[in-house]
Each structure stands twice: as structure tokens, then as C-alpha cells.
């Protein structure tokens, strides 16, 4: 009776059909085991199945979050001077090096402003020369009158007038020098505006399609000419949510003030079409605190992008290993059956009868196994644990205890049915019905294939239009 607890008790719709006639399971039971008729029934034929023994290994636990790609550097390119666009130098979407020319604005008026500023500077410098000459002459007059006033040749007033004249020429020279500096600043400003007529790439990256055409008039800050983004490598922003936040925050530290010591430092990238990106990303930084509104932590990472498969603005999924389950039991994904919102595996007991085990499905991984063509392939397998059940003694049975009751002291000796599970489920129900009826013989038997189940990798049946011909 302990074993009956681990066997599925029935299949939906198998007892009675909608028209009131016996369902499939009822017909099987009546035909092969017993029923309303009294004559002897023929035994159910042995069921041919393919099996694979349970596997045990450490299984990584992954978490997945949504991420947004952006450039490691990105900028809206705007004009800094007014004027008419006379040339678009770059090609839309093309790579640009730092300081490459993107656009040119009509610079005629700005060149004229430079020429005028240069002329004003020359005039200011000429004024300085005149002021320097006047100041030198005033200094000579002051020195001569100083000597004459000492021997009484000139009056004190003449000396004071010479002294006053020197102060005036000195002030005029200082003003002339100030005008030179103003003229130099005006020339610098005019040259800056002239240079701004040539719009250059602020960093190495990719320039998007232009939003203006040759002939358009633009003004500073009024329009974005194009957008530039550095995407080799490309940056990804993602938010860690849920139960992983506390573990990540408490386990994360920094060594030497720079290197991050976190539960995960690398991550996989899953593209929008569901494919796995061939290069792994690296975590660069994370927020120092948890967002009090959302309970999340912001992460920033970078992803190699030399092939330019990734572009700024795209959405991706970030998958990272956050834990590891030690000594997990694995079964092929194909061995799982569903019934009444439960998942089951079926094992062949030492008595060659099928036994169903209600399992909780955990992490899925790919395991290298032999294939039907003699090679090896990566087969999807899942970690399973038995849904706890209680025996008549009130003991809670785990997977090892359930398999021991079936007859396997070592769980790894238990053969799991991979192909033929649906019929094995029917056989198990039939056997359960017989046991409940008090029968001790004639149970439905399983005939496992002598060879271990061989995995066949799925293949596309529709030829790819992009595949290269041999």
C-alpha cells in the first residue's frame, strides 16, 4: 500500500466518455484485467519502452532579468551655431572615428567675423604702439625735469606737470593693452564659431541616420542632427528583482576599491529571438543601495560586440548563475508527464511494473549524452525532487525513500521511462485498480529496451533560406 501512494490514481476522461460509453482506461481494465463479465481475461501485453537511469550532478541555478542596450558613450549631436547645412559628410549608420567630420554649416558669415576680429586686433596693437611711444616720451620728460628741478633750473610745477603727463600715458598704454586682449578674445570667439561650422564626432562610434538635409537652416539646440553611440563594446542596463536582491547586495563587495566581488560577475545574453548570444557580458558596476520604491538593484554591464550584432536601444534578457544545487537528481525533459496540474515521471520497478512519482520540477540544464547516430549531443534535462508524501506510519517520504520502497536502494539504479510514458501511465493505473481489487497476480508488465535511451537532437524540417549551400 505504501507504493500505491506514489502511483497516479487516474487519467482525466479515461473512466467514461461523453456519450456514456466506457472510457479508454475502463475498456482496458475490462478487456485485460476483469470487469462485469465473469470469463477469464487475457493479460495485457508487455509494454516496450525506452529508459534512462537517473543522473546526479551539481546543477547551476540561473535567474533571468530584462535589460536595455545602450552605447558605452552616446550623445545627441546638435548644432552650436546658426546657419544652413551645406554638406553631410558621413554615411547614415556608418562608423566614425573621433573628430571625423559629420556635417558642415555655411561658414561665410563666420569667416567674415574672423577677418573683422583680426583687423580689430591689428588696430588695437597699433594703438598699443602709439601708447608705448607716448609713454616713453613722457618718461624721458619726467627724468629730464627731475634733474633740472634739483639744480633749480626749472620750477617744481614743471616737474609736477611732467609727472602727471607720465601717469596719463601709462594709463593710456594700459587701456591700449586691454583693448588688445579684448580683440584677441573676440578673435578666439570668432574662430570658435567658425570651427563650430564643422560638426565632428565627439568619440569613436556609430552615427545614426541624419534628421536634417542639405539646405536646412539650423539653430543652436533646436534640433538633433544625428545620434552617436559607441557600441564596441556595448553597454547593458538591467535591474535585479525579487528574492535575489538581498543575496546579491549582502554578498557583493569590492577588492582594492575597484574589482567587484559579487555573486555573479559574468552573465549570458539572450536575444529577442530567443537565441543565446555567443559572447558573455561582464558586470561593471551596481548601485550602492536598493531602490526603496521597487526593491530592486540597478546593474551596468558591458558586452563584446565586435560583430556589431547588438545595437543601442534593443531589449535583451540577462541570465546569470546565482546559486548551485548540489547532487541534484536529473531526468530527461521528455520523460515528464502532466496530469491534473502535477508533473510525473515513471520508473520501471525490479518487478517490471511501472510506478509513477509525483515530482517538483526545478532548473533545466543541457547534459552531454550519446546520440542515436553514435555521436554526442546536448540533451535537455531537469532537476526533480519528489513531492513529499506520507506513508501509513506518518513518515514523510522523499525521492530516495520512495525509490527504496519501489525496490532501489540506490536512486541512480532506477530506470526512468523516456519513450512510452503515456502508455506506462495507463498500465500503472490498471495495476493500481487490480491491487485495489485485491488481486495478487496478472499485473501489467514493462519490457524496457535493453539499450539505454539514445537522444536524437531536433532538426529543422524546413530548409533555411539563409543557409549556405555546400
C-alpha positions in Angstrom: 0.0 0.0 0.0 2.9 2.4 0.5 3.7 2.1 -3.2 0.2 3.0 -4.2 0.7 6.5 -2.8 3.3 7.2 -5.5 1.2 5.9 -8.4 -1.1 8.1 -10.4 -4.7 7.3 -9.4 -6.4 8.0 -12.7 -6.4 9.8 -16.0 -8.9 12.6 -16.8 -11.6 11.3 -19.2 -10.4 7.7 -19.1 -13.3 6.3 -17.0 -16.3 7.3 -19.1 -16.7 9.2 -22.4 -19.2 11.9 -23.1 -21.7 9.5 -24.7 -21.9 7.4 -21.6 -19.8 4.6 -23.0 -16.8 3.2 -21.1 -13.7 5.3 -21.4 -10.4 4.0 -22.7 -9.0 3.0 -19.3 -12.3 1.3 -18.4 -12.2 -0.6 -21.6 -8.5 -1.6 -21.0 -9.4 -2.7 -17.4 -12.5 -4.7 -18.6 -10.6 -6.3 -21.5 -7.4 -7.3 -19.8 -8.0 -7.4 -16.1 -11.5 -8.0 -15.1 -14.9 -6.4 -15.0 -18.6 -7.1 -15.3 -18.0 -10.3 -17.4 -17.1 -13.4 -15.5 -15.0 -15.2 -18.1 -11.2 -15.2 -17.8 -9.4 -12.1 -19.3 -6.2 -12.2 -21.3 -3.2 -10.5 -19.7 -2.0 -7.1 -21.0 1.0 -7.5 -23.4 4.3 -6.3 -22.1 4.9 -2.6 -22.9 8.0 -1.8 -24.9 9.7 1.4 -23.5 13.0 3.2 -23.7 14.6 4.1 -20.4 17.4 6.1 -19.0 18.7 5.9 -15.4 18.5 8.8 -13.1 21.6 11.1 -13.1 23.1 13.0 -10.2 25.2 16.1 -10.5 25.5 19.7 -9.3 23.1 22.0 -11.2 23.6 25.7 -11.5 20.6 27.9 -10.7 20.0 30.8 -13.1 18.0 33.9 -12.8 16.8 36.0 -15.7 16.1 39.7 -15.9 15.3 42.2 -18.7 18.0 44.5 -19.9 18.3 47.5 -22.3 21.2 48.0 -24.6 22.9 51.4 -25.0 26.2 52.8 -26.0 29.0 53.0 -23.5 29.1 56.6 -24.7 26.2 58.1 -26.6 25.3 61.7 -27.5 22.7 63.7 -29.4 24.7 65.8 -32.0 23.3 69.3 -32.1 24.5 72.5 -33.9 26.2 75.1 -31.7 25.8 77.9 -34.3 23.1 79.0 -36.7 23.3 78.5 -40.4 22.5 76.5 -43.4 23.6 72.8 -43.8 25.8 72.7 -46.8 27.2 69.1 -46.6 26.6 65.8 -44.8 29.9 64.2 -44.8 29.3 60.8 -43.2 27.1 58.0 -44.4 24.0 57.2 -42.4 24.7 54.4 -39.9 28.4 54.3 -40.6 31.3 54.0 -38.1 33.1 57.2 -37.3 36.4 57.9 -35.6 36.8 60.6 -33.0 36.9 64.1 -34.7 35.6 62.7 -38.1 33.5 65.4 -39.9 29.8 64.8 -39.8 28.2 68.0 -41.2 29.3 71.4 -42.5 27.4 74.6 -41.9 27.7 77.6 -44.3 30.7 79.5 -42.7 30.8 82.6 -44.9 29.5 85.0 -42.2 31.7 83.3 -39.5 34.8 83.6 -41.7 33.9 87.3 -42.2 33.6 87.7 -38.4 37.1 86.2 -38.0 38.5 88.6 -40.6 36.9 91.5 -38.8 38.2 90.3 -35.4 41.7 90.0 -36.9 41.5 93.6 -38.2 40.3 94.9 -34.9 43.2 93.1 -33.2 45.7 94.7 -35.5 44.2 98.1 -34.8 44.4 97.5 -31.1 48.1 96.5 -31.4 48.8 99.7 -33.4 47.2 101.7 -30.6 49.5 100.0 -28.1 52.5 101.0 -30.2 51.3 104.6 -30.2 50.7 104.5 -26.4 54.1 102.9 -25.8 55.8 105.8 -27.7 53.9 108.4 -25.8 54.6 106.8 -22.5 58.3 106.5 -23.4 58.4 110.2 -24.3 56.7 111.1 -21.1 59.2 109.1 -19.1 62.1 111.0 -20.8 60.5 114.3 -20.0 60.0 113.3 -16.4 63.6 112.1 -16.0 65.0 115.4 -17.5 62.8 117.6 -15.3 63.7 115.7 -12.2 67.4 116.5 -12.8 66.6 120.2 -13.6 64.4 120.7 -10.6 67.2 119.5 -8.3 69.7 122.2 -9.6 66.9 124.9 -9.7 66.8 125.2 -13.5 63.0 124.6 -13.6 60.3 125.2 -11.1 58.6 122.5 -9.0 55.4 123.0 -11.1 57.1 122.0 -14.3 58.3 118.7 -12.7 54.8 118.0 -11.3 53.3 118.6 -14.8 55.8 116.1 -16.3 54.9 113.6 -13.6 51.2 114.0 -14.3 51.8 113.5 -18.1 53.6 110.3 -17.4 50.7 108.9 -15.4 48.3 109.8 -18.3 50.5 108.0 -20.9 50.8 105.0 -18.6 47.0 104.8 -18.2 46.6 105.1 -22.0 49.1 102.3 -22.5 47.3 100.1 -20.1 44.0 100.8 -21.8 45.5 100.0 -25.2 46.9 96.7 -23.9 43.4 95.9 -22.5 41.9 96.6 -26.0 44.4 94.1 -27.4 43.3 91.4 -25.0 39.6 92.2 -25.9 40.4 92.0 -29.6 42.3 88.7 -29.0 39.3 87.3 -27.1 36.9 88.4 -29.9 39.1 86.7 -32.4 39.2 83.5 -30.4 35.4 83.6 -30.1 35.1 84.2 -33.9 37.4 81.3 -34.6 35.5 79.0 -32.2 32.2 79.8 -34.0 33.9 79.3 -37.4 35.2 75.9 -36.2 31.7 75.0 -35.0 30.5 75.2 -38.6 32.3 71.9 -39.0 30.5 69.4 -36.8 32.7 66.5 -35.7 32.2 63.2 -34.0 32.9 63.6 -30.2 34.1 60.0 -29.9 34.6 56.8 -31.9 31.2 55.1 -32.6 28.3 54.9 -35.0 26.3 57.8 -36.3 22.6 57.2 -36.9 20.6 58.5 -39.9 20.6 62.3 -40.2 17.5 64.1 -39.2 18.3 67.1 -41.5 19.0 67.6 -45.2 21.5 69.8 -47.0 19.9 73.2 -47.3 18.1 73.1 -43.9 18.6 76.0 -41.6 19.5 75.0 -38.1 19.9 76.9 -34.8 21.8 76.0 -31.6 20.0 73.4 -29.6 16.9 73.5 -31.7 17.3 70.1 -33.5 19.2 66.9 -33.1 21.2 66.4 -36.3 22.1 62.8 -35.5 22.7 60.4 -32.6 26.1 58.8 -31.9 26.7 55.7 -29.9 29.8 53.8 -29.0 28.8 50.1 -29.2 32.1 48.2 -29.3 31.7 47.0 -26.5 28.1 47.8 -25.9 26.6 48.7 -22.5 23.5 47.0 -20.9 21.5 48.3 -18.1 19.4 45.8 -16.1 17.5 45.6 -12.9 17.8 42.7 -10.5 14.5 41.9 -8.9 12.9 39.6 -6.5 14.4 37.2 -4.0 17.9 37.6 -5.5 18.3 41.2 -4.4 19.2 40.5 -0.7 21.7 37.8 -1.6 23.4 39.9 -4.2 23.6 43.0 -2.0 24.9 41.2 1.1 27.4 39.1 -0.9 28.8 42.0 -3.0 32.0 43.8 -2.1 34.9 45.5 -3.7 38.5 44.4 -3.5 41.2 47.1 -3.6 38.4 49.6 -4.2 38.0 48.6 -7.8 37.4 44.9 -8.5 33.8 43.8 -7.8 33.4 40.7 -5.7 29.8 39.7 -6.4 27.7 36.5 -6.6 28.0 36.8 -10.4 30.5 38.8 -12.4 29.6 37.4 -15.8 26.2 36.8 -17.5 24.7 35.4 -20.6 22.7 37.5 -23.1 19.5 36.1 -24.7 18.4 38.0 -27.8 14.9 39.0 -28.7 14.5 35.9 -31.0 15.4 33.6 -28.0 18.9 32.7 -29.2 21.9 32.8 -26.9 24.4 35.5 -27.8 27.8 33.8 -28.3 29.8 36.2 -26.0 29.3 36.7 -22.3 28.9 40.0 -20.6 30.7 41.4 -17.6 29.3 43.3 -14.7 30.9 46.7 -14.4 29.0 48.3 -11.5 25.9 48.1 -9.4 24.0 50.6 -7.3 25.1 51.0 -3.7 21.6 50.7 -2.4 18.3 49.0 -3.0 15.6 51.2 -4.6 13.1 51.8 -1.8 10.2 52.1 -4.1 10.7 48.9 -6.2 13.0 46.8 -4.0 15.4 46.4 -7.0 19.1 47.0 -7.7 20.4 48.6 -10.9 23.3 46.9 -12.6 25.5 48.1 -15.5 27.5 45.6 -17.7 29.3 45.6 -21.0 29.1 43.0 -23.8 31.6 42.3 -26.6 30.2 43.5 -29.9 32.9 43.3 -32.5 30.5 41.7 -35.0 28.0 44.5 -34.4 25.1 42.2 -33.9 23.9 44.3 -31.0 22.6 47.9 -31.4 21.7 50.6 -28.9 18.1 50.6 -27.8 17.4 46.9 -28.2 15.9 44.8 -25.4 17.6 41.6 -24.2 17.3 39.1 -21.4 20.2 38.8 -18.9 20.8 35.3 -17.4 23.2 34.8 -14.6 24.1 32.0 -12.3 23.0 32.9 -8.8 23.4 29.6 -6.9 24.1 25.9 -7.3 22.1 22.8 -6.3 24.5 20.1 -5.1 23.8 16.5 -6.0 20.6 17.1 -7.9 18.7 14.2 -9.5 18.2 14.7 -13.2 15.7 13.2 -15.7 15.3 13.9 -19.4 12.8 16.6 -20.1 11.0 14.2 -22.5 10.2 11.8 -19.5 7.9 14.3 -17.8 4.2 13.8 -18.0 1.4 16.1 -16.8 -1.9 15.3 -15.2 -4.2 17.4 -13.1 -1.6 20.2 -12.7 1.0 17.8 -11.5 4.2 16.5 -13.2 5.1 12.8 -13.1 8.0 10.6 -14.0 7.6 6.8 -14.4 10.2 4.3 -13.4 10.3 0.6 -14.1 10.5 -1.4 -10.8 12.5 -4.5 -10.2 9.2 -6.4 -10.7 9.0 -4.9 -14.2 5.9 -2.9 -13.3 5.6 0.9 -13.9 5.5 3.3 -10.9 4.6 7.0 -11.1 6.3 9.5 -8.9 4.8 13.0 -8.4 7.7 15.4 -8.8 8.5 19.0 -8.5 10.4 20.3 -11.5 13.4 22.5 -10.9 16.2 24.0 -13.0 16.7 22.8 -16.6 20.2 22.3 -18.0 21.7 20.6 -21.0 23.8 17.5 -20.5 26.0 15.8 -23.0 24.7 12.3 -23.8 25.2 9.7 -26.5 23.0 10.2 -29.6 21.3 7.8 -31.8 23.8 8.4 -34.6 26.7 7.3 -32.4 27.9 10.8 -31.5 27.1 13.0 -28.6 24.6 15.9 -28.1 23.3 18.2 -25.5 20.0 16.8 -24.2 17.6 19.0 -22.1 17.4 17.5 -18.6 15.6 18.9 -15.5 16.3 18.6 -11.8 13.5 16.9 -9.9 12.5 16.3 -6.3 9.7 14.1 -5.2 6.6 15.9 -4.0 6.6 14.8 -0.3 4.1 12.1 0.6 3.2 10.5 3.9 3.1 6.7 4.4 0.7 4.8 6.7 3.2 5.2 9.6 3.1 9.0 9.2 6.6 9.3 7.8 7.3 11.8 5.1 9.0 10.1 2.1 11.5 11.9 -0.1 12.7 10.7 -3.5 15.3 8.3 -2.1 12.7 6.8 0.3 10.1 6.4 -2.5 12.6 4.7 -4.8 13.7 2.5 -1.9 10.0 1.4 -1.4 9.9 0.6 -5.1 13.0 -1.5 -4.8 16.0 0.7 -5.5 18.4 1.3 -2.6 20.5 3.4 -4.9 18.4 6.1 -6.7 20.8 6.1 -9.6 19.7 2.4 -10.4 16.2 3.5 -11.1 15.4 3.4 -14.9 13.2 6.3 -15.9 10.8 5.8 -18.8 11.6 8.3 -21.6 9.7 6.9 -24.5 6.4 5.1 -23.8 5.5 7.1 -20.7 1.8 7.7 -21.8 1.1 4.0 -22.1 3.1 3.3 -18.9 0.7 5.7 -17.1 -2.2 3.6 -18.3 -0.5 0.4 -17.3 0.2 1.9 -13.8 -3.4 2.8 -13.4 -4.5 -0.6 -14.5 -2.2 -2.2 -12.0 -3.4 0.1 -9.2 -7.0 -1.0 -10.0 -6.0 -4.6 -9.7 -4.3 -4.1 -6.4 -7.3 -2.2 -5.0 -9.5 -5.2 -6.2 -7.3 -7.5 -4.1 -5.5 -9.2 -7.0 -2.1 -10.7 -6.4 -1.1 -11.7 -10.0 -1.5 -10.8 -13.6 -0.2 -7.2 -13.3 0.7 -5.3 -16.5 4.5 -5.7 -17.2 7.0 -3.3 -18.7 9.7 -4.5 -21.2 12.5 -2.0 -21.2 14.6 -1.7 -24.3 17.9 -3.4 -23.5 19.8 -0.4 -24.9 19.9 2.8 -23.0 17.7 5.6 -24.5 19.6 7.4 -27.2 18.9 11.1 -27.7 18.1 12.4 -31.1 18.8 16.1 -31.5 15.9 18.1 -33.1 16.4 19.2 -36.6 14.7 21.8 -38.7 12.5 20.2 -41.4 12.1 23.4 -43.4 15.3 24.4 -45.3 16.8 27.7 -44.2 16.7 30.3 -46.9 19.9 31.8 -45.4 21.9 28.6 -45.2 25.0 28.3 -47.3 25.0 25.6 -50.0 27.7 23.0 -49.8 
